[in-house]
Amino acid sequence: MVLTTSKKMTFEEFLNYDDGTDTLYELENGELIPMSSESDINQQIAIFLLVYFSQLGIPSYCLRMKAEVAVNSRQVGVRVPDLIVYSEELAIAMSGATRSLVFMDMPPPLLVVEVVSPNQASRDYRYKRSEYAARGIAEYWIVDPIQGRVTILEWVDGFYEEKVYEGDQAIASPVFDKISASFELTANQVLQITKN
């Protein structure tokens, strides 16, 4: 659902927007998009990855769930990935922030993870892909419990190169190859919760 108004909302208006609810919004081309509550499977996948990344030694100050990331679409917009891995530089830039929003003048996250929800696939596969690439985010994971696959997008020369993993295929992560020698994860491990 998109909340449309006759006038497009600016980024500054978005920063000051308060409708008196706890609703989390993305800003896409001047329009507010309320974030629907996540399905149980989507929450379980995001939490599994959060715990796994933490066990690999990613410090807690570099891990965020549902933080905001400013992106370029037709105008500055805001996305809310399910999980984000900050670089040390970004963690320092975010230190003491009053809002968990990665502004355009800050270093990009190392990695963002989106868990696909029903009726949201085009947003995750298409729009966010180009926005995250333009933002220079080194790696973008699309975890799709509906299709039973994990797509890893590596940022190379301004565009994402895509690799799709299913079943027991070992996931290759350029970001984690640099961070942890013990990174070993398959698509089934990420999606195992769906097999219960």
Residue frames relative to the residue before (quaternion, step in Angstrom):
aa qw qx qy qz dx dy dz
M 1.0000 0.0000 0.0000 0.0000 0.00 0.00 0.00
V 0.1419 -0.7706 0.6185 0.0597 3.56 -0.96 0.93
L 0.3060 -0.7263 0.5830 0.1974 3.55 -0.93 0.89
T 0.0830 -0.8214 0.5640 0.0185 3.56 -0.32 1.22
T 0.0707 -0.7525 0.6539 0.0334 3.47 -1.13 0.79
S 0.6329 -0.5367 0.3788 0.4098 3.57 -1.19 0.33
K 0.7451 0.3128 -0.1798 0.5610 3.57 1.13 -0.66
K 0.4392 -0.6815 0.5210 0.2669 3.56 -0.96 0.90
M 0.4242 -0.6975 0.5240 0.2429 3.54 -1.08 0.84
T 0.3554 -0.7142 0.5576 0.2295 3.58 -0.96 0.81
F 0.6685 -0.4806 0.3799 0.4217 3.54 -1.31 0.26
E 0.6500 0.5172 -0.3121 0.4611 3.60 0.96 -0.84
E 0.6413 0.5049 -0.3193 0.4815 3.59 1.02 -0.77
F 0.6207 0.5378 -0.3348 0.4619 3.56 1.05 -0.76
L 0.6461 0.5365 -0.3213 0.4375 3.57 0.94 -0.89
N 0.7512 0.3758 -0.1981 0.5051 3.58 1.08 -0.71
Y 0.4650 0.7113 -0.4299 0.3050 3.60 1.27 -0.08
D 0.1118 0.7581 -0.6351 0.0971 3.55 -0.99 0.93
D 0.1219 -0.8146 0.5644 0.0544 3.57 -0.51 1.16
G 0.5937 -0.6127 0.3507 0.3861 3.58 1.26 0.30
T 0.6483 0.4685 -0.3289 0.5021 3.59 1.28 0.17
D 0.5311 -0.6034 0.4780 0.3541 3.57 -1.31 -0.03
T 0.3402 0.7656 -0.4852 0.2505 3.59 1.27 0.26
L 0.2786 -0.7309 0.6051 0.1485 3.53 -1.04 0.93
Y 0.1236 -0.8165 0.5631 0.0324 3.58 -0.86 0.98
E 0.2503 -0.6610 0.6700 0.2269 3.48 -1.37 0.40
L 0.2787 -0.7205 0.6064 0.1886 3.55 -1.27 0.45
E 0.0326 0.8031 -0.5891 0.0833 3.56 -0.56 1.21
N 0.8394 -0.1507 0.0514 0.5197 3.53 -0.54 1.23
G 0.7534 -0.4196 0.2021 0.4642 3.55 0.90 0.97
E 0.6686 0.4723 -0.3030 0.4879 3.58 1.25 0.06
L 0.4270 -0.6866 0.5310 0.2536 3.55 -1.05 0.82
I 0.0824 -0.7650 0.6377 0.0374 3.54 -0.99 0.91
P 0.2874 -0.7655 0.5442 0.1876 3.60 -0.42 1.15
M 0.3719 -0.7126 0.5510 0.2242 3.54 -0.95 0.90
S 0.3399 -0.7435 0.5384 0.2045 3.53 -0.62 1.14
S 0.5921 -0.5530 0.4212 0.4076 3.55 -1.18 0.43
E 0.5103 -0.6767 0.4543 0.2744 3.53 -1.03 0.88
S 0.5086 -0.6041 0.5104 0.3405 3.53 -1.19 0.57
D 0.6537 -0.5173 0.3722 0.4082 3.56 -1.21 0.40
I 0.6536 0.5135 -0.3258 0.4505 3.60 0.92 -0.83
N 0.6442 0.5166 -0.3304 0.4571 3.61 0.95 -0.79
Q 0.6487 0.5038 -0.3173 0.4739 3.58 0.99 -0.80
Q 0.6544 0.5176 -0.3192 0.4494 3.59 0.93 -0.86
I 0.6463 0.5113 -0.3246 0.4643 3.59 0.96 -0.81
A 0.6693 0.4967 -0.3046 0.4610 3.59 0.85 -0.94
I 0.6686 0.4848 -0.3058 0.4737 3.61 0.95 -0.82
F 0.6005 0.5531 -0.3539 0.4564 3.61 1.03 -0.77
L 0.6928 0.4699 -0.2794 0.4702 3.59 0.85 -0.98
L 0.6096 0.5486 -0.3489 0.4535 3.60 1.00 -0.75
V 0.6813 0.4734 -0.2831 0.4812 3.58 0.87 -0.98
Y 0.6509 0.5216 -0.3205 0.4490 3.59 0.92 -0.89
F 0.6618 0.4963 -0.3073 0.4704 3.60 0.88 -0.93
S 0.6330 0.5283 -0.3239 0.4640 3.58 1.01 -0.79
Q 0.6648 0.5025 -0.2999 0.4643 3.59 0.97 -0.85
L 0.6236 0.5252 -0.3381 0.4700 3.60 1.20 -0.43
G 0.6130 -0.5843 0.3350 0.4131 3.55 1.28 -0.10
I 0.4058 0.6705 -0.5132 0.3498 3.60 1.20 0.26
P 0.3998 -0.7359 0.4809 0.2593 3.63 -0.58 1.05
S 0.6227 -0.5825 0.3783 0.3604 3.56 -1.10 0.72
Y 0.6430 0.5297 -0.3429 0.4341 3.62 1.04 -0.62
C 0.6742 0.4550 -0.2991 0.4989 3.61 1.29 -0.09
L 0.6607 0.4782 -0.3050 0.4917 3.60 1.27 0.05
R 0.0411 0.7954 -0.6024 0.0515 3.57 -0.91 0.92
M 0.1693 -0.7298 0.6509 0.1229 3.52 -1.22 0.67
K 0.8650 0.0668 -0.0813 0.4906 3.55 -1.00 0.95
A 0.3362 0.6911 -0.5554 0.3177 3.58 0.98 0.81
E 0.4688 -0.6835 0.4915 0.2672 3.57 -1.21 0.48
V 0.1136 -0.7717 0.6234 0.0540 3.55 -1.15 0.73
A 0.3322 -0.7220 0.5709 0.2057 3.58 -0.76 1.04
V 0.0241 -0.7919 0.6090 -0.0386 3.56 -0.96 0.98
N 0.4282 -0.6503 0.5495 0.3029 3.54 -1.31 0.27
S 0.0196 0.7150 -0.6989 -0.0022 3.51 -0.94 0.95
R 0.7729 -0.1497 0.1253 0.6038 3.64 -0.56 -0.95
Q 0.7397 0.0211 -0.0470 0.6710 3.52 1.32 -0.43
V 0.6943 -0.4394 0.3076 0.4798 3.59 -1.18 0.10
G 0.0469 -0.7925 0.6079 -0.0134 3.54 -0.89 1.01
V 0.3220 -0.7226 0.5746 0.2096 3.52 -1.33 -0.01
R 0.1132 -0.7682 0.6286 0.0452 3.54 -0.98 0.95
V 0.2190 -0.7622 0.5995 0.1084 3.54 -1.22 0.60
P 0.1538 -0.8156 0.5521 0.0790 3.61 0.12 1.26
D 0.5955 -0.5728 0.4250 0.3695 3.55 -1.24 0.44
L 0.7953 -0.0024 0.0447 0.6045 3.58 1.05 -0.76
I 0.0773 -0.7868 0.6122 0.0140 3.56 -1.06 0.83
V 0.1633 -0.7280 0.6541 0.1245 3.54 -1.20 0.70
Y 0.2640 -0.7699 0.5676 0.1242 3.55 -0.69 1.19
S 0.4337 -0.6024 0.5874 0.3224 3.52 -1.31 0.40
E 0.6586 -0.4748 0.3814 0.4421 3.59 -1.25 0.21
E 0.6462 0.5306 -0.3200 0.4455 3.59 0.99 -0.85
L 0.6693 0.4801 -0.3032 0.4792 3.57 0.96 -0.81
A 0.6168 0.5411 -0.3475 0.4539 3.60 1.00 -0.77
I 0.6450 0.5005 -0.3161 0.4833 3.59 1.01 -0.79
A 0.6572 0.5118 -0.3082 0.4595 3.60 0.93 -0.89
M 0.7025 0.4621 -0.2618 0.4738 3.60 1.07 -0.72
S 0.4596 0.7075 -0.4369 0.3120 3.58 1.24 -0.33
G 0.8361 0.1541 -0.1504 0.5046 3.55 -0.77 1.08
A 0.3963 0.7248 -0.4825 0.2911 3.62 1.24 0.09
T 0.4040 -0.7172 0.5161 0.2368 3.57 -1.05 0.74
R 0.7553 0.1951 -0.1354 0.6108 3.57 1.31 -0.20
S 0.4148 -0.7165 0.5069 0.2398 3.57 -0.94 0.89
L 0.3617 0.7090 -0.4971 0.3456 3.54 0.55 1.29
V 0.2694 -0.7441 0.5951 0.1403 3.54 -0.77 1.11
F 0.2521 -0.7952 0.5391 0.1163 3.57 -0.36 1.29
M 0.6810 -0.5192 0.3477 0.3818 3.55 -1.28 0.44
D 0.7043 0.4617 -0.2788 0.4616 3.62 1.05 -0.64
M 0.5723 0.5667 -0.3820 0.4533 3.59 1.30 0.17
P 0.6142 -0.5152 0.4107 0.4343 3.60 -1.19 0.32
P 0.5013 -0.6512 0.4628 0.3325 3.61 -1.04 0.64
P 0.5876 -0.5291 0.4515 0.4135 3.60 -1.22 0.31
L 0.5493 -0.5874 0.4739 0.3587 3.58 -1.26 0.41
L 0.8115 -0.0026 0.0943 0.5767 3.53 0.95 -0.97
V 0.0569 -0.7552 0.6500 0.0635 3.56 -1.15 0.68
V 0.1765 -0.7658 0.6127 0.0844 3.54 -1.15 0.75
E 0.0615 -0.7550 0.6522 0.0295 3.53 -0.96 0.96
V 0.1941 -0.7424 0.6306 0.1165 3.57 -0.93 0.94
V 0.4146 -0.7536 0.4587 0.2230 3.55 -0.52 1.23
S 0.1953 -0.7523 0.6219 0.0954 3.53 -1.00 0.95
P 0.6330 -0.5121 0.3908 0.4293 3.61 -1.16 0.43
N 0.8396 0.1636 -0.1650 0.4909 3.57 -1.07 0.85
Q 0.6531 0.4975 -0.3245 0.4697 3.63 1.22 0.30
A 0.3710 0.7789 -0.4596 0.2110 3.58 1.26 -0.06
S 0.6705 0.5007 -0.3322 0.4352 3.63 0.80 -0.86
R 0.6160 0.5409 -0.3471 0.4555 3.58 1.04 -0.68
D 0.7145 0.4504 -0.2602 0.4678 3.61 0.89 -0.95
Y 0.7351 0.4387 -0.2394 0.4581 3.59 0.89 -0.92
R 0.7899 0.3466 -0.1622 0.4792 3.56 0.98 -0.76
Y 0.7843 0.3675 -0.2086 0.4541 3.57 0.39 -1.23
K 0.6945 0.4613 -0.2896 0.4702 3.58 0.79 -0.97
R 0.5742 0.5955 -0.3752 0.4182 3.57 1.08 -0.66
S 0.7194 0.4253 -0.2630 0.4821 3.60 0.77 -0.97
E 0.6437 0.5246 -0.3275 0.4507 3.61 1.02 -0.72
Y 0.6775 0.4757 -0.2946 0.4775 3.60 0.92 -0.87
A 0.6204 0.5234 -0.3465 0.4702 3.61 1.06 -0.68
A 0.6626 0.4998 -0.3060 0.4665 3.59 0.92 -0.89
R 0.6524 0.5083 -0.2969 0.4774 3.58 1.17 -0.60
G 0.4537 -0.7193 0.4249 0.3102 3.60 1.28 -0.22
I 0.3210 0.7440 -0.5198 0.2706 3.58 1.15 0.56
A 0.4922 -0.7319 0.3938 0.2589 3.56 -0.55 1.26
E 0.8181 0.0081 0.0333 0.5740 3.58 0.96 -0.76
Y 0.0850 -0.7777 0.6229 -0.0005 3.54 -1.01 0.94
W 0.1440 -0.7848 0.6005 0.0530 3.56 -0.72 1.14
I 0.1054 -0.7439 0.6566 0.0670 3.54 -1.02 0.89
V 0.1003 -0.7931 0.6006 0.0146 3.55 -0.38 1.27
D 0.0581 -0.8374 0.5421 -0.0388 3.54 -0.46 1.25
P 0.1803 -0.8125 0.5460 0.0955 3.60 -0.10 1.25
I 0.5788 0.5832 -0.3723 0.4315 3.59 1.21 -0.40
Q 0.7558 0.3393 -0.1750 0.5320 3.59 0.94 -0.95
G 0.3927 -0.7450 0.4588 0.2835 3.60 1.25 -0.25
R 0.6342 0.5063 -0.3475 0.4698 3.57 0.94 0.88
V 0.2568 -0.7178 0.6253 0.1668 3.50 -1.35 0.40
T 0.1441 -0.7839 0.6015 0.0538 3.56 -0.74 1.10
I 0.1302 -0.7754 0.6157 0.0509 3.56 -0.78 1.07
L 0.1075 -0.7894 0.6041 0.0189 3.54 -0.74 1.12
E 0.1368 -0.7924 0.5929 0.0431 3.57 -0.68 1.15
W 0.3932 -0.7292 0.5167 0.2160 3.55 -0.83 1.06
V 0.0939 0.7800 -0.6075 0.1175 3.56 -0.61 1.20
D 0.8527 -0.1071 0.0303 0.5104 3.57 -0.64 1.17
G 0.7734 -0.4010 0.1886 0.4533 3.56 0.88 0.97
F 0.7330 0.3160 -0.2115 0.5640 3.59 1.28 -0.03
Y 0.4500 -0.6740 0.5099 0.2884 3.54 -1.25 0.37
E 0.2199 -0.7043 0.6600 0.1414 3.51 -1.14 0.86
E 0.2646 -0.8220 0.4991 0.0730 3.53 -0.76 1.14
K 0.0098 0.7453 -0.6667 -0.0066 3.53 -1.16 0.80
V 0.2013 -0.7885 0.5758 0.0788 3.55 -0.87 1.02
Y 0.1259 -0.7979 0.5891 0.0223 3.55 -0.93 1.00
E 0.0010 0.7790 -0.6264 0.0281 3.53 -1.05 0.90
G 0.8330 0.2405 -0.1562 0.4731 3.55 -1.28 0.35
D 0.8023 -0.2751 0.2233 0.4803 3.55 -0.91 -0.97
Q 0.3330 0.7350 -0.5221 0.2762 3.59 1.17 0.42
A 0.4071 -0.6988 0.5354 0.2436 3.56 -0.94 0.94
I 0.3898 -0.7236 0.5284 0.2127 3.55 -0.84 1.03
A 0.1991 -0.7456 0.6245 0.1202 3.56 -1.00 0.89
S 0.0215 -0.8018 0.5960 -0.0378 3.53 -0.72 1.12
P 0.3598 -0.7487 0.5121 0.2185 3.61 -0.41 1.15
V 0.6283 0.5318 -0.3438 0.4519 3.61 1.00 -0.72
F 0.7350 0.4166 -0.2490 0.4736 3.59 0.79 -0.95
D 0.5424 0.5925 -0.4073 0.4346 3.60 1.17 -0.39
K 0.6849 0.4652 -0.2721 0.4904 3.59 1.11 -0.69
I 0.7167 0.4748 -0.2410 0.4503 3.58 1.10 -0.71
S 0.8376 0.0417 0.0633 0.5410 3.56 0.83 -1.02
A 0.3761 -0.7294 0.5324 0.2072 3.55 -0.82 1.04
S 0.6885 0.4977 -0.2820 0.4458 3.59 1.20 -0.40
F 0.3709 0.7255 -0.5000 0.2933 3.61 1.21 0.35
E 0.2058 0.7356 -0.6172 0.1885 3.55 -0.60 1.21
L 0.2246 0.7715 -0.5500 0.2279 3.53 -0.35 1.25
T 0.1768 -0.7687 0.6053 0.1072 3.56 -1.00 0.83
A 0.6612 -0.4822 0.3869 0.4249 3.53 -1.30 0.29
N 0.6461 0.5309 -0.3247 0.4420 3.61 0.94 -0.84
Q 0.6339 0.5242 -0.3442 0.4527 3.58 1.00 -0.72
V 0.6527 0.4926 -0.3162 0.4809 3.59 0.98 -0.79
L 0.7823 0.3496 -0.1567 0.4911 3.57 0.92 -0.96
Q 0.3479 0.7924 -0.4605 0.1975 3.61 1.27 -0.03
I 0.5905 0.5992 -0.3685 0.3956 3.56 1.05 -0.68
T 0.6392 0.5405 -0.3260 0.4393 3.59 1.11 -0.66
K 0.6596 0.5315 -0.3008 0.4381 3.58 1.21 -0.40
N 0.4542 0.6947 -0.4481 0.3321 3.62 1.25 0.03
